[in-house]
Amino acid sequence: MVTAPCEGSATMMGALVSWYYCLAHQKVEPEEGCANAERMGPYATEDDAHHALERAHERNEAYDADED
């Protein structure tokens, strides 16, 4: 079964590339990077990975504000 890549996903030499935000180095990196325990992701685009901490902060605030 062949599946299409996610919208906005990058490819390198025909392979689907996922992006991560490395917490140890505070930078965006492709799959070939630090161990998953040290990073957030995967993200479909490099830009999504760049904003990972902002999105996590927004989601934590929304969760904390939820009274249920």
Secondary structure as the mmCIF struct_conf table of DSSP 4:
data_model
#
loop_
_struct_conf.conf_type_id
_struct_conf.id
_struct_conf.beg_label_comp_id
_struct_conf.beg_label_asym_id
_struct_conf.beg_label_seq_id
_struct_conf.end_label_comp_id
_struct_conf.end_label_asym_id
_struct_conf.end_label_seq_id
HELX_LH_PP_P HELX_LH_PP_P1 ALA A 4 CYS A 6
TURN_TY1_P TURN_TY1_P1 GLU A 7 GLY A 8
STRN STRN1 ALA A 10 MET A 12
TURN_TY1_P TURN_TY1_P2 MET A 13 GLY A 14
STRN STRN2 ALA A 15 VAL A 17
STRN STRN3 TRP A 19 CYS A 22
TURN_TY1_P TURN_TY1_P3 LEU A 23 GLN A 26
STRN STRN4 LYS A 27 PRO A 30
BEND BEND1 GLU A 31 CYS A 34
HELX_RH_3T_P HELX_RH_3T_P1 ASN A 36 GLU A 38
STRN STRN5 ARG A 39 TYR A 43
BEND BEND2 ALA A 44 THR A 45
HELX_RH_AL_P HELX_RH_AL_P1 GLU A 46 HIS A 50
TURN_TY1_P TURN_TY1_P4 HIS A 51 HIS A 51
HELX_RH_AL_P HELX_RH_AL_P2 ALA A 52 ALA A 65
#
